[in-house]
Amino acid sequence: MRFRMSVAALLLVTIAGQSWSQEIPYNRKVNLLVGESQVIYGVRARDCGGTPPTWNDLKFIVPDILIGTFSDAGVGTRSSQRCGGVVPARAIRFTATKKGRKRIRMQGDPISIVVK
């Protein structure tokens, strides 16, 4: 019985850990069709390893562009050269709404978005 409880506890911890540690990609080049969405970036705290900003903090910082919208995709982790490793971050999702091209920057990183 003890063995079954230990396995169940380990499984629960593993599943819970995975849900909190989504790896956020940095997509330098984003190619989408109108109507598609994709997580494109993770915004980290100013201090490396700090709590990631809330969506309310970011929604005034993300650019307002004509070919799509940005939205909150939750919290996860991302690799940061500046911080020297993996840090917590707020995931940013882009949803394509209109054909076009746009180049933007997030935390100094360039992102090219093409919507077909």
Biopython code that builds the backbone (N, CA, C, O; Angstrom):
import numpy as np
from Bio.PDB.StructureBuilder import StructureBuilder

atoms = [
    (1, "MET", "N", (0.818, -1.197, 0.000)),
    (1, "MET", "CA", (0.000, 0.000, 0.000)),
    (1, "MET", "C", (0.862, 1.260, 0.000)),
    (1, "MET", "O", (0.564, 2.228, -0.700)),
    (2, "ARG", "N", (1.937, 1.238, 0.795)),
    (2, "ARG", "CA", (2.824, 2.393, 0.880)),
    (2, "ARG", "C", (3.415, 2.707, -0.495)),
    (2, "ARG", "O", (3.538, 3.875, -0.864)),
    (3, "PHE", "N", (3.784, 1.665, -1.259)),
    (3, "PHE", "CA", (4.366, 1.845, -2.575)),
    (3, "PHE", "C", (3.373, 2.535, -3.508)),
    (3, "PHE", "O", (3.756, 3.453, -4.234)),
    (4, "ARG", "N", (2.121, 2.120, -3.506)),
    (4, "ARG", "CA", (1.112, 2.728, -4.372)),
    (4, "ARG", "C", (0.913, 4.198, -4.038)),
    (4, "ARG", "O", (0.773, 5.022, -4.941)),
    (5, "MET", "N", (0.899, 4.535, -2.759)),
    (5, "MET", "CA", (0.716, 5.928, -2.357)),
    (5, "MET", "C", (1.911, 6.767, -2.781)),
    (5, "MET", "O", (1.742, 7.916, -3.189)),
    (6, "SER", "N", (3.117, 6.214, -2.692)),
    (6, "SER", "CA", (4.317, 6.956, -3.094)),
    (6, "SER", "C", (4.311, 7.223, -4.589)),
    (6, "SER", "O", (4.646, 8.324, -5.025)),
    (7, "VAL", "N", (3.933, 6.225, -5.377)),
    (7, "VAL", "CA", (3.868, 6.398, -6.831)),
    (7, "VAL", "C", (2.808, 7.433, -7.179)),
    (7, "VAL", "O", (3.037, 8.291, -8.032)),
    (8, "ALA", "N", (1.653, 7.362, -6.531)),
    (8, "ALA", "CA", (0.584, 8.329, -6.793)),
    (8, "ALA", "C", (1.031, 9.738, -6.429)),
    (8, "ALA", "O", (0.763, 10.683, -7.171)),
    (9, "ALA", "N", (1.704, 9.890, -5.300)),
    (9, "ALA", "CA", (2.194, 11.208, -4.884)),
    (9, "ALA", "C", (3.227, 11.730, -5.873)),
    (9, "ALA", "O", (3.201, 12.909, -6.227)),
    (10, "LEU", "N", (4.136, 10.868, -6.324)),
    (10, "LEU", "CA", (5.155, 11.273, -7.287)),
    (10, "LEU", "C", (4.512, 11.689, -8.607)),
    (10, "LEU", "O", (4.917, 12.686, -9.206)),
    (11, "LEU", "N", (3.524, 10.941, -9.061)),
    (11, "LEU", "CA", (2.823, 11.269, -10.288)),
    (11, "LEU", "C", (2.121, 12.616, -10.166)),
    (11, "LEU", "O", (2.173, 13.422, -11.095)),
    (12, "LEU", "N", (1.471, 12.870, -9.044)),
    (12, "LEU", "CA", (0.783, 14.138, -8.826)),
    (12, "LEU", "C", (1.765, 15.304, -8.839)),
    (12, "LEU", "O", (1.487, 16.334, -9.453)),
    (13, "VAL", "N", (2.894, 15.160, -8.179)),
    (13, "VAL", "CA", (3.915, 16.212, -8.153)),
    (13, "VAL", "C", (4.451, 16.454, -9.558)),
    (13, "VAL", "O", (4.646, 17.603, -9.955)),
    (14, "THR", "N", (4.692, 15.385, -10.315)),
    (14, "THR", "CA", (5.213, 15.524, -11.675)),
    (14, "THR", "C", (4.218, 16.256, -12.559)),
    (14, "THR", "O", (4.603, 17.162, -13.298)),
    (15, "ILE", "N", (2.945, 15.881, -12.498)),
    (15, "ILE", "CA", (1.928, 16.532, -13.319)),
    (15, "ILE", "C", (1.787, 17.994, -12.927)),
    (15, "ILE", "O", (1.732, 18.863, -13.797)),
    (16, "ALA", "N", (1.728, 18.277, -11.637)),
    (16, "ALA", "CA", (1.599, 19.663, -11.173)),
    (16, "ALA", "C", (2.802, 20.483, -11.591)),
    (16, "ALA", "O", (2.648, 21.635, -11.998)),
    (17, "GLY", "N", (3.994, 19.918, -11.500)),
    (17, "GLY", "CA", (5.212, 20.627, -11.881)),
    (17, "GLY", "C", (5.227, 20.984, -13.346)),
    (17, "GLY", "O", (5.686, 22.064, -13.717)),
    (18, "GLN", "N", (4.731, 20.091, -14.190)),
    (18, "GLN", "CA", (4.710, 20.365, -15.623)),
    (18, "GLN", "C", (3.728, 21.479, -15.956)),
    (18, "GLN", "O", (3.991, 22.283, -16.851)),
    (19, "SER", "N", (2.624, 21.541, -15.266)),
    (19, "SER", "CA", (1.651, 22.570, -15.588)),
    (19, "SER", "C", (2.139, 23.964, -15.219)),
    (19, "SER", "O", (1.694, 24.953, -15.801)),
    (20, "TRP", "N", (3.039, 24.047, -14.269)),
    (20, "TRP", "CA", (3.567, 25.335, -13.846)),
    (20, "TRP", "C", (4.823, 25.722, -14.619)),
    (20, "TRP", "O", (5.269, 26.865, -14.520)),
    (21, "SER", "N", (5.397, 24.813, -15.375)),
    (21, "SER", "CA", (6.681, 25.121, -16.002)),
    (21, "SER", "C", (6.628, 25.070, -17.521)),
    (21, "SER", "O", (7.531, 24.523, -18.155)),
    (22, "GLN", "N", (5.588, 25.631, -18.106)),
    (22, "GLN", "CA", (5.517, 25.719, -19.561)),
    (22, "GLN", "C", (6.750, 26.449, -20.073)),
    (22, "GLN", "O", (7.085, 27.527, -19.583)),
    (23, "GLU", "N", (7.419, 25.871, -21.048)),
    (23, "GLU", "CA", (8.582, 26.521, -21.641)),
    (23, "GLU", "C", (8.096, 27.475, -22.725)),
    (23, "GLU", "O", (7.446, 27.058, -23.684)),
    (24, "ILE", "N", (8.412, 28.744, -22.568)),
    (24, "ILE", "CA", (7.938, 29.777, -23.489)),
    (24, "ILE", "C", (8.983, 29.992, -24.580)),
    (24, "ILE", "O", (10.140, 30.289, -24.283)),
    (25, "PRO", "N", (8.582, 29.843, -25.836)),
    (25, "PRO", "CA", (9.542, 30.025, -26.921)),
    (25, "PRO", "C", (9.765, 31.502, -27.250)),
    (25, "PRO", "O", (8.923, 32.354, -26.964)),
    (26, "TYR", "N", (10.902, 31.777, -27.847)),
    (26, "TYR", "CA", (11.134, 33.088, -28.452)),
    (26, "TYR", "C", (11.087, 32.856, -29.951)),
    (26, "TYR", "O", (11.984, 32.234, -30.519)),
    (27, "ASN", "N", (10.055, 33.350, -30.580)),
    (27, "ASN", "CA", (9.883, 33.182, -32.020)),
    (27, "ASN", "C", (10.288, 34.461, -32.732)),
    (27, "ASN", "O", (9.522, 35.423, -32.796)),
    (28, "ARG", "N", (11.485, 34.458, -33.256)),
    (28, "ARG", "CA", (12.015, 35.626, -33.978)),
    (28, "ARG", "C", (11.221, 35.891, -35.251)),
    (28, "ARG", "O", (11.032, 37.042, -35.645)),
    (29, "LYS", "N", (10.754, 34.806, -35.900)),
    (29, "LYS", "CA", (9.965, 34.932, -37.130)),
    (29, "LYS", "C", (8.648, 34.190, -36.926)),
    (29, "LYS", "O", (8.632, 32.978, -36.709)),
    (30, "VAL", "N", (7.552, 34.927, -36.996)),
    (30, "VAL", "CA", (6.223, 34.365, -36.794)),
    (30, "VAL", "C", (5.471, 34.430, -38.115)),
    (30, "VAL", "O", (5.329, 35.505, -38.698)),
    (31, "ASN", "N", (4.990, 33.286, -38.592)),
    (31, "ASN", "CA", (4.210, 33.204, -39.825)),
    (31, "ASN", "C", (2.883, 32.539, -39.500)),
    (31, "ASN", "O", (2.845, 31.373, -39.108)),
    (32, "LEU", "N", (1.792, 33.283, -39.665)),
    (32, "LEU", "CA", (0.469, 32.772, -39.341)),
    (32, "LEU", "C", (-0.523, 33.100, -40.441)),
    (32, "LEU", "O", (-0.308, 34.002, -41.251)),
    (33, "LEU", "N", (-1.610, 32.350, -40.452)),
    (33, "LEU", "CA", (-2.748, 32.669, -41.299)),
    (33, "LEU", "C", (-3.727, 33.479, -40.461)),
    (33, "LEU", "O", (-3.722, 33.388, -39.233)),
    (34, "VAL", "N", (-4.562, 34.266, -41.118)),
    (34, "VAL", "CA", (-5.586, 35.031, -40.394)),
    (34, "VAL", "C", (-6.408, 34.054, -39.552)),
    (34, "VAL", "O", (-6.869, 33.026, -40.048)),
    (35, "GLY", "N", (-6.585, 34.385, -38.284)),
    (35, "GLY", "CA", (-7.346, 33.553, -37.360)),
    (35, "GLY", "C", (-6.495, 32.650, -36.489)),
    (35, "GLY", "O", (-6.977, 32.146, -35.474)),
    (36, "GLU", "N", (-5.238, 32.433, -36.859)),
    (36, "GLU", "CA", (-4.363, 31.574, -36.058)),
    (36, "GLU", "C", (-3.749, 32.351, -34.899)),
    (36, "GLU", "O", (-3.617, 33.574, -34.953)),
    (37, "SER", "N", (-3.376, 31.614, -33.845)),
    (37, "SER", "CA", (-2.712, 32.183, -32.665)),
    (37, "SER", "C", (-1.467, 31.384, -32.348)),
    (37, "SER", "O", (-1.371, 30.198, -32.664)),
    (38, "GLN", "N", (-0.508, 32.057, -31.713)),
    (38, "GLN", "CA", (0.723, 31.381, -31.320)),
    (38, "GLN", "C", (1.374, 32.151, -30.178)),
    (38, "GLN", "O", (1.381, 33.382, -30.177)),
    (39, "VAL", "N", (1.921, 31.420, -29.203)),
    (39, "VAL", "CA", (2.736, 32.063, -28.170)),
    (39, "VAL", "C", (4.039, 32.444, -28.835)),
    (39, "VAL", "O", (4.709, 31.603, -29.434)),
    (40, "ILE", "N", (4.406, 33.737, -28.728)),
    (40, "ILE", "CA", (5.584, 34.197, -29.465)),
    (40, "ILE", "C", (6.715, 34.684, -28.574)),
    (40, "ILE", "O", (7.847, 34.819, -29.040)),
    (41, "TYR", "N", (6.434, 34.954, -27.292)),
    (41, "TYR", "CA", (7.475, 35.553, -26.465)),
    (41, "TYR", "C", (7.137, 35.393, -24.985)),
    (41, "TYR", "O", (5.976, 35.222, -24.613)),
    (42, "GLY", "N", (8.154, 35.451, -24.166)),
    (42, "GLY", "CA", (7.980, 35.446, -22.720)),
    (42, "GLY", "C", (8.659, 36.663, -22.122)),
    (42, "GLY", "O", (9.857, 36.864, -22.325)),
    (43, "VAL", "N", (7.917, 37.474, -21.389)),
    (43, "VAL", "CA", (8.474, 38.683, -20.766)),
    (43, "VAL", "C", (8.866, 38.349, -19.336)),
    (43, "VAL", "O", (8.030, 37.938, -18.531)),
    (44, "ARG", "N", (10.137, 38.528, -19.030)),
    (44, "ARG", "CA", (10.653, 38.226, -17.692)),
    (44, "ARG", "C", (10.608, 39.466, -16.819)),
    (44, "ARG", "O", (10.404, 40.579, -17.305)),
    (45, "ALA", "N", (10.799, 39.263, -15.543)),
    (45, "ALA", "CA", (10.883, 40.383, -14.610)),
    (45, "ALA", "C", (12.156, 41.181, -14.881)),
    (45, "ALA", "O", (13.108, 40.657, -15.460)),
    (46, "ARG", "N", (12.174, 42.415, -14.473)),
    (46, "ARG", "CA", (13.385, 43.236, -14.659)),
    (46, "ARG", "C", (14.574, 42.646, -13.917)),
    (46, "ARG", "O", (15.694, 42.624, -14.428)),
    (47, "ASP", "N", (14.314, 42.163, -12.692)),
    (47, "ASP", "CA", (15.381, 41.497, -11.950)),
    (47, "ASP", "C", (15.326, 40.011, -12.305)),
    (47, "ASP", "O", (14.269, 39.388, -12.206)),
    (48, "CYS", "N", (16.429, 39.459, -12.707)),
    (48, "CYS", "CA", (16.489, 38.071, -13.149)),
    (48, "CYS", "C", (15.961, 37.137, -12.055)),
    (48, "CYS", "O", (16.404, 37.181, -10.908)),
    (49, "GLY", "N", (15.004, 36.293, -12.443)),
    (49, "GLY", "CA", (14.465, 35.326, -11.501)),
    (49, "GLY", "C", (13.312, 35.831, -10.662)),
    (49, "GLY", "O", (12.722, 35.066, -9.900)),
    (50, "GLY", "N", (12.976, 37.120, -10.789)),
    (50, "GLY", "CA", (11.858, 37.684, -10.035)),
    (50, "GLY", "C", (10.520, 37.215, -10.581)),
    (50, "GLY", "O", (10.449, 36.545, -11.611)),
    (51, "THR", "N", (9.472, 37.577, -9.878)),
    (51, "THR", "CA", (8.121, 37.231, -10.315)),
    (51, "THR", "C", (7.826, 37.913, -11.651)),
    (51, "THR", "O", (8.063, 39.113, -11.796)),
    (52, "PRO", "N", (7.313, 37.165, -12.624)),
    (52, "PRO", "CA", (7.019, 37.782, -13.923)),
    (52, "PRO", "C", (5.947, 38.854, -13.790)),
    (52, "PRO", "O", (5.130, 38.807, -12.872)),
    (53, "PRO", "N", (5.948, 39.817, -14.699)),
    (53, "PRO", "CA", (4.919, 40.858, -14.653)),
    (53, "PRO", "C", (3.530, 40.269, -14.877)),
    (53, "PRO", "O", (3.387, 39.212, -15.491)),
    (54, "THR", "N", (2.520, 40.953, -14.382)),
    (54, "THR", "CA", (1.144, 40.541, -14.632)),
    (54, "THR", "C", (0.746, 40.993, -16.037)),
    (54, "THR", "O", (1.410, 41.839, -16.635)),
    (55, "TRP", "N", (-0.338, 40.423, -16.556)),
    (55, "TRP", "CA", (-0.816, 40.867, -17.867)),
    (55, "TRP", "C", (-1.231, 42.335, -17.803)),
    (55, "TRP", "O", (-1.030, 43.075, -18.766)),
    (56, "ASN", "N", (-1.807, 42.764, -16.681)),
    (56, "ASN", "CA", (-2.188, 44.175, -16.543)),
    (56, "ASN", "C", (-0.982, 45.088, -16.683)),
    (56, "ASN", "O", (-1.095, 46.187, -17.227)),
    (57, "ASP", "N", (0.193, 44.636, -16.188)),
    (57, "ASP", "CA", (1.420, 45.425, -16.345)),
    (57, "ASP", "C", (1.847, 45.491, -17.809)),
    (57, "ASP", "O", (2.375, 46.508, -18.258)),
    (58, "LEU", "N", (1.620, 44.413, -18.547)),
    (58, "LEU", "CA", (2.129, 44.309, -19.919)),
    (58, "LEU", "C", (1.193, 44.833, -20.989)),
    (58, "LEU", "O", (1.650, 45.281, -22.040)),
    (59, "LYS", "N", (-0.109, 44.786, -20.745)),
    (59, "LYS", "CA", (-1.021, 45.132, -21.829)),
    (59, "LYS", "C", (-0.876, 46.577, -22.292)),
    (59, "LYS", "O", (-1.361, 46.938, -23.364)),
    (60, "PHE", "N", (-0.215, 47.399, -21.493)),
    (60, "PHE", "CA", (0.040, 48.783, -21.904)),
    (60, "PHE", "C", (1.401, 48.928, -22.580)),
    (60, "PHE", "O", (1.723, 49.980, -23.133)),
    (61, "ILE", "N", (2.192, 47.865, -22.530)),
    (61, "ILE", "CA", (3.546, 47.893, -23.093)),
    (61, "ILE", "C", (3.597, 47.228, -24.462)),
    (61, "ILE", "O", (4.352, 47.666, -25.330)),
    (62, "VAL", "N", (2.801, 46.169, -24.672)),
    (62, "VAL", "CA", (2.846, 45.474, -25.958)),
    (62, "VAL", "C", (2.350, 46.412, -27.056)),
    (62, "VAL", "O", (1.441, 47.210, -26.829)),
    (63, "PRO", "N", (2.939, 46.319, -28.228)),
    (63, "PRO", "CA", (2.569, 47.249, -29.298)),
    (63, "PRO", "C", (1.145, 47.031, -29.795)),
    (63, "PRO", "O", (0.626, 45.916, -29.758)),
    (64, "ASP", "N", (0.540, 48.080, -30.248)),
    (64, "ASP", "CA", (-0.789, 48.038, -30.851)),
    (64, "ASP", "C", (-0.564, 47.994, -32.357)),
    (64, "ASP", "O", (-0.181, 48.998, -32.958)),
    (65, "ILE", "N", (-0.801, 46.832, -32.973)),
    (65, "ILE", "CA", (-0.536, 46.700, -34.403)),
    (65, "ILE", "C", (-1.819, 46.312, -35.141)),
    (65, "ILE", "O", (-2.722, 45.713, -34.558)),
    (66, "LEU", "N", (-1.889, 46.656, -36.418)),
    (66, "LEU", "CA", (-3.102, 46.475, -37.206)),
    (66, "LEU", "C", (-3.347, 45.046, -37.684)),
    (66, "LEU", "O", (-4.468, 44.718, -38.074)),
    (67, "ILE", "N", (-2.326, 44.187, -37.665)),
    (67, "ILE", "CA", (-2.487, 42.846, -38.230)),
    (67, "ILE", "C", (-2.859, 41.791, -37.186)),
    (67, "ILE", "O", (-3.010, 40.618, -37.529)),
    (68, "GLY", "N", (-3.007, 42.184, -35.927)),
    (68, "GLY", "CA", (-3.365, 41.205, -34.912)),
    (68, "GLY", "C", (-3.389, 41.785, -33.518)),
    (68, "GLY", "O", (-3.192, 42.983, -33.317)),
    (69, "THR", "N", (-3.637, 40.909, -32.556)),
    (69, "THR", "CA", (-3.721, 41.332, -31.163)),
    (69, "THR", "C", (-2.844, 40.452, -30.291)),
    (69, "THR", "O", (-2.532, 39.313, -30.639)),
    (70, "PHE", "N", (-2.454, 41.002, -29.155)),
    (70, "PHE", "CA", (-1.662, 40.277, -28.170)),
    (70, "PHE", "C", (-2.537, 39.966, -26.966)),
    (70, "PHE", "O", (-3.425, 40.741, -26.611)),
    (71, "SER", "N", (-2.273, 38.813, -26.337)),
    (71, "SER", "CA", (-3.033, 38.443, -25.151)),
    (71, "SER", "C", (-2.160, 37.623, -24.205)),
    (71, "SER", "O", (-1.082, 37.153, -24.567)),
    (72, "ASP", "N", (-2.660, 37.470, -22.991)),
    (72, "ASP", "CA", (-1.967, 36.727, -21.936)),
    (72, "ASP", "C", (-2.034, 35.234, -22.223)),
    (72, "ASP", "O", (-3.105, 34.702, -22.514)),
    (73, "ALA", "N", (-0.896, 34.559, -22.141)),
    (73, "ALA", "CA", (-0.852, 33.106, -22.326)),
    (73, "ALA", "C", (-0.360, 32.398, -21.071)),
    (73, "ALA", "O", (0.059, 31.242, -21.131)),
    (74, "GLY", "N", (-0.411, 33.089, -19.933)),
    (74, "GLY", "CA", (-0.039, 32.447, -18.671)),
    (74, "GLY", "C", (1.416, 32.641, -18.295)),
    (74, "GLY", "O", (2.141, 33.427, -18.904)),
    (75, "VAL", "N", (1.821, 31.902, -17.275)),
    (75, "VAL", "CA", (3.184, 32.009, -16.742)),
    (75, "VAL", "C", (3.938, 30.723, -17.035)),
    (75, "VAL", "O", (3.369, 29.632, -17.007)),
    (76, "GLY", "N", (5.210, 30.866, -17.312)),
    (76, "GLY", "CA", (6.072, 29.723, -17.559)),
    (76, "GLY", "C", (7.513, 30.130, -17.339)),
    (76, "GLY", "O", (7.807, 30.966, -16.485)),
    (77, "THR", "N", (8.407, 29.543, -18.105)),
    (77, "THR", "CA", (9.828, 29.880, -18.022)),
    (77, "THR", "C", (10.364, 30.124, -19.427)),
    (77, "THR", "O", (9.814, 29.648, -20.420)),
    (78, "ARG", "N", (11.456, 30.883, -19.475)),
    (78, "ARG", "CA", (12.138, 31.113, -20.743)),
    (78, "ARG", "C", (13.625, 31.207, -20.485)),
    (78, "ARG", "O", (14.064, 31.465, -19.365)),
    (79, "SER", "N", (14.379, 30.999, -21.519)),
    (79, "SER", "CA", (15.821, 31.148, -21.437)),
    (79, "SER", "C", (16.164, 32.615, -21.642)),
    (79, "SER", "O", (15.605, 33.271, -22.522)),
    (80, "SER", "N", (17.076, 33.126, -20.836)),
    (80, "SER", "CA", (17.465, 34.532, -20.945)),
    (80, "SER", "C", (18.983, 34.637, -20.962)),
    (80, "SER", "O", (19.656, 34.245, -20.009)),
    (81, "GLN", "N", (19.516, 35.174, -22.063)),
    (81, "GLN", "CA", (20.968, 35.395, -22.136)),
    (81, "GLN", "C", (21.396, 36.407, -21.084)),
    (81, "GLN", "O", (22.409, 36.225, -20.409)),
    (82, "ARG", "N", (20.623, 37.466, -20.950)),
    (82, "ARG", "CA", (20.975, 38.521, -19.995)),
    (82, "ARG", "C", (21.058, 37.989, -18.573)),
    (82, "ARG", "O", (21.927, 38.387, -17.798)),
    (83, "CYS", "N", (20.134, 37.075, -18.235)),
    (83, "CYS", "CA", (20.096, 36.529, -16.878)),
    (83, "CYS", "C", (20.971, 35.295, -16.728)),
    (83, "CYS", "O", (21.199, 34.831, -15.611)),
    (84, "GLY", "N", (21.456, 34.764, -17.826)),
    (84, "GLY", "CA", (22.358, 33.621, -17.754)),
    (84, "GLY", "C", (21.683, 32.287, -17.491)),
    (84, "GLY", "O", (22.293, 31.392, -16.906)),
    (85, "GLY", "N", (20.427, 32.139, -17.914)),
    (85, "GLY", "CA", (19.757, 30.856, -17.724)),
    (85, "GLY", "C", (18.255, 30.976, -17.843)),
    (85, "GLY", "O", (17.735, 31.928, -18.425)),
    (86, "VAL", "N", (17.569, 30.005, -17.287)),
    (86, "VAL", "CA", (16.117, 29.935, -17.357)),
    (86, "VAL", "C", (15.502, 30.751, -16.223)),
    (86, "VAL", "O", (15.912, 30.634, -15.068)),
    (87, "VAL", "N", (14.515, 31.579, -16.564)),
    (87, "VAL", "CA", (13.856, 32.451, -15.584)),
    (87, "VAL", "C", (12.329, 32.402, -15.770)),
    (87, "VAL", "O", (11.852, 32.057, -16.852)),
    (88, "PRO", "N", (11.568, 32.742, -14.729)),
    (88, "PRO", "CA", (10.115, 32.817, -14.875)),
    (88, "PRO", "C", (9.739, 33.951, -15.830)),
    (88, "PRO", "O", (10.438, 34.960, -15.917)),
    (89, "ALA", "N", (8.625, 33.770, -16.546)),
    (89, "ALA", "CA", (8.196, 34.790, -17.515)),
    (89, "ALA", "C", (6.682, 34.706, -17.757)),
    (89, "ALA", "O", (6.049, 33.683, -17.494)),
    (90, "ARG", "N", (6.130, 35.799, -18.261)),
    (90, "ARG", "CA", (4.722, 35.864, -18.683)),
    (90, "ARG", "C", (4.696, 35.615, -20.183)),
    (90, "ARG", "O", (5.351, 36.334, -20.937)),
    (91, "ALA", "N", (3.951, 34.607, -20.629)),
    (91, "ALA", "CA", (3.855, 34.259, -22.044)),
    (91, "ALA", "C", (2.908, 35.223, -22.759)),
    (91, "ALA", "O", (1.847, 35.576, -22.243)),
    (92, "ILE", "N", (3.319, 35.639, -23.958)),
    (92, "ILE", "CA", (2.528, 36.547, -24.786)),
    (92, "ILE", "C", (2.067, 35.789, -26.028)),
    (92, "ILE", "O", (2.879, 35.219, -26.756)),
    (93, "ARG", "N", (0.759, 35.790, -26.262)),
    (93, "ARG", "CA", (0.180, 35.138, -27.433)),
    (93, "ARG", "C", (-0.187, 36.207, -28.464)),
    (93, "ARG", "O", (-0.701, 37.272, -28.119)),
    (94, "PHE", "N", (0.088, 35.903, -29.735)),
    (94, "PHE", "CA", (-0.318, 36.778, -30.833)),
    (94, "PHE", "C", (-1.406, 36.070, -31.629)),
    (94, "PHE", "O", (-1.267, 34.896, -31.971)),
    (95, "THR", "N", (-2.484, 36.782, -31.924)),
    (95, "THR", "CA", (-3.573, 36.261, -32.751)),
    (95, "THR", "C", (-3.660, 37.111, -34.017)),
    (95, "THR", "O", (-3.855, 38.325, -33.951)),
    (96, "ALA", "N", (-3.515, 36.459, -35.165)),
    (96, "ALA", "CA", (-3.532, 37.145, -36.462)),
    (96, "ALA", "C", (-4.964, 37.488, -36.852)),
    (96, "ALA", "O", (-5.837, 36.620, -36.845)),
    (97, "THR", "N", (-5.207, 38.759, -37.194)),
    (97, "THR", "CA", (-6.551, 39.201, -37.563)),
    (97, "THR", "C", (-6.639, 39.778, -38.972)),
    (97, "THR", "O", (-7.733, 39.914, -39.518)),
    (98, "LYS", "N", (-5.487, 40.121, -39.569)),
    (98, "LYS", "CA", (-5.489, 40.775, -40.879)),
    (98, "LYS", "C", (-4.167, 40.495, -41.575)),
    (98, "LYS", "O", (-3.122, 40.452, -40.926)),
    (99, "LYS", "N", (-4.202, 40.303, -42.896)),
    (99, "LYS", "CA", (-2.974, 40.059, -43.648)),
    (99, "LYS", "C", (-2.040, 41.262, -43.552)),
    (99, "LYS", "O", (-2.481, 42.411, -43.543)),
    (100, "GLY", "N", (-0.740, 40.973, -43.482)),
    (100, "GLY", "CA", (0.248, 42.039, -43.442)),
    (100, "GLY", "C", (1.546, 41.598, -42.783)),
    (100, "GLY", "O", (1.719, 40.431, -42.432)),
    (101, "ARG", "N", (2.456, 42.559, -42.623)),
    (101, "ARG", "CA", (3.771, 42.313, -42.008)),
    (101, "ARG", "C", (4.053, 43.396, -40.991)),
    (101, "ARG", "O", (3.648, 44.546, -41.156)),
    (102, "LYS", "N", (4.751, 43.013, -39.936)),
    (102, "LYS", "CA", (5.132, 44.004, -38.921)),
    (102, "LYS", "C", (6.371, 43.509, -38.200)),
    (102, "LYS", "O", (6.488, 42.326, -37.879)),
    (103, "ARG", "N", (7.294, 44.423, -37.950)),
    (103, "ARG", "CA", (8.471, 44.131, -37.127)),
    (103, "ARG", "C", (8.313, 44.876, -35.813)),
    (103, "ARG", "O", (8.034, 46.075, -35.790)),
    (104, "ILE", "N", (8.495, 44.148, -34.719)),
    (104, "ILE", "CA", (8.371, 44.740, -33.387)),
    (104, "ILE", "C", (9.574, 44.337, -32.537)),
    (104, "ILE", "O", (10.402, 43.526, -32.953)),
    (105, "ARG", "N", (9.653, 44.916, -31.344)),
    (105, "ARG", "CA", (10.662, 44.532, -30.361)),
    (105, "ARG", "C", (9.969, 44.313, -29.025)),
    (105, "ARG", "O", (9.082, 45.070, -28.630)),
    (106, "MET", "N", (10.397, 43.259, -28.342)),
    (106, "MET", "CA", (9.945, 43.018, -26.975)),
    (106, "MET", "C", (11.191, 42.795, -26.140)),
    (106, "MET", "O", (11.989, 41.903, -26.430)),
    (107, "GLN", "N", (11.358, 43.599, -25.108)),
    (107, "GLN", "CA", (12.538, 43.576, -24.259)),
    (107, "GLN", "C", (13.820, 43.601, -25.088)),
    (107, "GLN", "O", (14.808, 42.949, -24.752)),
    (108, "GLY", "N", (13.784, 44.366, -26.176)),
    (108, "GLY", "CA", (14.952, 44.529, -27.033)),
    (108, "GLY", "C", (15.128, 43.451, -28.089)),
    (108, "GLY", "O", (15.973, 43.590, -28.974)),
    (109, "ASP", "N", (14.341, 42.371, -28.014)),
    (109, "ASP", "CA", (14.462, 41.286, -28.979)),
    (109, "ASP", "C", (13.573, 41.550, -30.202)),
    (109, "ASP", "O", (12.389, 41.855, -30.055)),
    (110, "PRO", "N", (14.146, 41.433, -31.414)),
    (110, "PRO", "CA", (13.346, 41.662, -32.620)),
    (110, "PRO", "C", (12.425, 40.483, -32.933)),
    (110, "PRO", "O", (12.793, 39.321, -32.757)),
    (111, "ILE", "N", (11.222, 40.811, -33.402)),
    (111, "ILE", "CA", (10.256, 39.793, -33.831)),
    (111, "ILE", "C", (9.637, 40.276, -35.131)),
    (111, "ILE", "O", (9.148, 41.403, -35.215)),
    (112, "SER", "N", (9.660, 39.412, -36.150)),
    (112, "SER", "CA", (9.057, 39.699, -37.441)),
    (112, "SER", "C", (7.778, 38.879, -37.544)),
    (112, "SER", "O", (7.810, 37.655, -37.416)),
    (113, "ILE", "N", (6.651, 39.551, -37.775)),
    (113, "ILE", "CA", (5.358, 38.876, -37.867)),
    (113, "ILE", "C", (4.818, 39.021, -39.287)),
    (113, "ILE", "O", (4.718, 40.127, -39.818)),
    (114, "VAL", "N", (4.474, 37.885, -39.890)),
    (114, "VAL", "CA", (3.868, 37.862, -41.214)),
    (114, "VAL", "C", (2.548, 37.128, -41.107)),
    (114, "VAL", "O", (2.493, 35.991, -40.639)),
    (115, "VAL", "N", (1.472, 37.791, -41.549)),
    (115, "VAL", "CA", (0.147, 37.184, -41.551)),
    (115, "VAL", "C", (-0.306, 37.056, -42.999)),
    (115, "VAL", "O", (-0.346, 38.041, -43.736)),
    (116, "LYS", "N", (-0.646, 35.833, -43.402)),
    (116, "LYS", "CA", (-1.075, 35.555, -44.784)),
    (116, "LYS", "C", (-2.560, 35.264, -44.829)),
    (116, "LYS", "O", (-3.106, 35.008, -45.902)),
]
sb = StructureBuilder()
sb.init_structure("model")
sb.init_model(0)
sb.init_chain("A")
sb.init_seg("    ")
for serial, (resi, resn, name, xyz) in enumerate(atoms, 1):
    if name == "N":
        sb.init_residue(resn, " ", resi, " ")
    sb.init_atom(name, np.array(xyz, "f"), 0.0, 1.0, " ", f" {name:<3s}", serial, name[0])
structure = sb.get_structure()
